[in-house]
Amino acid sequence: MGFIRDQEIRLAVRLLRGQYVKEGLPVPVDSQLEAQAARVVDEAHAIAKARGRNILGILKEVITQLFSQNKKE
């Protein structure tokens, strides 16, 4: 992995961890959290490529949507 992608994944991990805490849900183990963060980063890149937006805003949006979907289920 490249330096930028590693930084994006670390940021996504922090955002995910914060969202789990905010929602009062148990935080997954680090390996699961990193895998989830990598999927979120991949999705954010696909959205950014299609829409031409910045990654940070998309990461926050994707994580919020992820937790909104889990509440509905």
Backbone hydrogen bonds, N-H to C=O, Kabsch-Sander energy under -0.5 kcal/mol:
donor,donor_aa,acceptor,acceptor_aa,energy
6,D,2,G,-2.4
7,Q,3,F,-2.1
8,E,4,I,-2.4
9,I,5,R,-2.6
10,R,6,D,-2.4
11,L,7,Q,-2.3
12,A,8,E,-2.5
13,V,9,I,-2.5
14,R,10,R,-2.1
15,L,11,L,-2.5
16,L,12,A,-3.0
17,R,13,V,-3.0
18,G,14,R,-2.4
19,Q,15,L,-2.1
20,Y,16,L,-2.6
21,V,17,R,-2.3
22,K,18,G,-2.6
23,E,19,Q,-2.4
24,G,20,Y,-0.7
24,G,21,V,-1.0
25,L,20,Y,-2.5
33,L,29,V,-2.5
34,E,30,D,-2.7
35,A,31,S,-1.9
36,Q,32,Q,-2.4
37,A,33,L,-2.4
38,A,34,E,-2.3
39,R,35,A,-1.9
40,V,36,Q,-2.2
41,V,37,A,-2.6
42,D,38,A,-2.3
43,E,39,R,-2.4
44,A,40,V,-2.7
45,H,41,V,-2.4
46,A,42,D,-2.0
47,I,43,E,-2.3
48,A,44,A,-2.7
49,K,45,H,-2.4
50,A,46,A,-1.9
51,R,47,I,-3.0
52,G,48,A,-2.6
58,I,54,N,-1.5
59,L,55,I,-3.1
60,K,56,L,-2.2
61,E,57,G,-2.0
62,V,58,I,-3.1
63,I,59,L,-2.4
64,T,60,K,-2.2
65,Q,61,E,-2.4
66,L,62,V,-2.4
67,F,63,I,-2.0
68,S,64,T,-1.9
69,Q,65,Q,-2.4
70,N,66,L,-1.7
71,K,67,F,-1.5
72,K,68,S,-1.3
73,E,69,Q,-1.2
